[in-house]
Amino acid sequence: MTATSTLATNIYGKSALATFPGQHTIAASSGIPIPFTTLSDNDLGATIVGGEIIIPAGVAKIVIFGGAEGNGGTSGFFSIIIMKNGSPVPGCPAHDHPVTSSAGFLQLSAVSAPIKVAAGDAIKLQAYNGTNATATLLGDTACFLSVMAVG
């Protein structure tokens, strides 16, 4: 017997990249979904709703990439986590960085293991400001969320 592949080769390697313009603030000791508003390099056919990338039909497995740059107080931490349908993604722990008085702007990135998805699944990047002051999240190219189809 021969194995038959069901890989949707017409979507393999296609992706979507979400960004947002300007800056966004996060209050001390609070988290927010990063408010992505713009999709570019979108040969996957995804959409963006409420800051989340919505997976189109025909995609069964993706890898997720996310990044954020921000600054905050003088102690605590800054973190990001990839979420699928409002829950943390298995295979992608939160990424955080301690903040000190000399930290300045912090750059964080996260990548998931390949995960199964279905049409309509919502992917977002959550940022958490665990510092003692309001943080500034930089937009444009400093914060991004990208999904790439791998099956």
C-alpha positions in Angstrom: 0.0 0.0 0.0 1.3 3.5 -0.8 0.8 6.5 1.4 -1.2 9.3 -0.1 -0.3 12.9 0.8 -3.1 15.4 1.5 -0.8 18.4 1.6 -2.3 21.4 0.0 0.7 22.2 -2.1 -0.9 25.3 -3.6 -0.7 27.1 -0.2 2.6 25.8 1.1 4.9 28.7 2.0 2.3 31.4 1.5 2.1 33.9 4.3 0.5 37.1 5.7 2.3 39.8 7.6 0.4 42.2 10.0 1.7 45.5 11.4 0.2 48.7 12.8 1.2 52.4 12.4 2.4 54.7 15.1 2.7 53.8 18.8 0.5 52.2 21.4 0.7 52.5 25.2 0.2 49.7 27.7 -0.6 50.5 31.4 1.7 49.2 34.1 1.0 45.6 35.1 -1.4 44.9 32.3 -1.6 43.1 29.0 -3.2 43.8 25.7 -3.6 42.2 22.3 -1.3 44.1 20.0 -3.7 46.2 17.7 -2.5 45.1 14.2 -4.4 46.9 11.5 -2.5 46.4 8.2 -1.9 43.2 6.3 0.9 43.1 3.7 2.7 40.4 1.8 -0.6 38.5 2.0 -0.4 35.8 -0.7 -2.2 33.5 1.9 -5.5 35.3 1.5 -5.9 36.0 5.3 -7.9 38.8 6.7 -7.4 40.9 9.8 -10.3 41.5 12.2 -9.9 43.2 15.6 -6.1 43.0 15.4 -6.1 39.3 14.7 -5.1 37.4 11.6 -8.0 35.2 10.5 -7.0 32.0 8.8 -8.6 31.4 5.3 -10.1 28.1 4.0 -7.7 25.5 2.7 -5.0 26.0 5.4 -4.4 23.1 7.8 -1.1 23.9 9.5 0.9 27.1 10.1 4.0 28.4 11.7 3.5 31.8 13.5 6.1 34.5 14.0 5.7 37.5 16.2 7.8 40.4 17.3 7.5 43.5 19.5 9.6 46.4 20.6 8.7 48.6 23.6 9.9 50.3 26.7 8.5 50.7 30.2 9.5 51.3 33.7 12.7 50.7 35.6 11.9 47.2 37.0 9.8 44.2 36.2 9.5 42.6 32.7 8.0 42.9 29.3 6.6 39.9 27.5 4.8 38.6 24.4 2.8 35.5 23.7 1.2 34.1 20.6 -2.5 33.2 21.0 -4.9 31.1 18.8 -8.6 31.6 19.4 -7.8 33.4 22.7 -5.6 30.7 24.2 -1.8 30.3 24.3 -0.4 28.2 21.5 1.1 24.9 22.5 4.7 24.8 21.4 5.2 28.5 21.9 5.9 29.7 25.4 5.7 33.3 26.4 8.9 35.3 25.7 9.9 37.8 28.2 12.8 40.1 29.1 13.6 41.6 32.5 13.5 45.4 32.6 16.2 47.5 34.4 16.8 51.2 34.6 19.2 50.9 31.6 17.2 48.5 29.4 15.8 51.2 27.0 13.7 49.7 24.2 13.4 45.9 24.4 13.0 43.7 21.4 11.2 40.4 21.7 10.4 37.7 19.2 8.5 34.5 19.3 7.9 31.6 16.9 5.6 28.6 17.2 6.0 25.0 16.3 3.8 24.0 13.4 0.2 24.0 14.6 -3.0 22.7 13.2 -5.6 25.3 12.2 -9.0 25.6 10.5 -10.7 28.3 8.5 -11.7 31.1 10.7 -9.1 30.5 13.5 -7.9 33.8 14.9 -4.2 34.4 15.6 -3.0 37.3 17.8 0.0 38.5 19.6 -0.5 39.5 23.2 1.9 41.9 24.9 2.3 42.2 28.7 3.8 45.1 30.5 5.0 43.8 33.9 6.9 47.0 34.8 6.2 49.8 37.2 5.2 52.4 34.6 3.3 52.8 31.3 5.1 51.1 28.4 5.2 52.3 24.8 4.8 49.8 22.1 6.4 50.9 18.8 4.5 50.2 15.6 5.4 50.3 11.9 8.1 47.6 11.4 9.0 47.2 15.1 5.9 45.1 15.9 4.7 42.3 13.6 2.7 39.1 13.5 3.1 36.7 10.6 1.6 33.3 9.7 3.0 30.9 7.1 1.2 27.9 5.8 3.1 24.6 6.0 0.3 22.3 5.3 
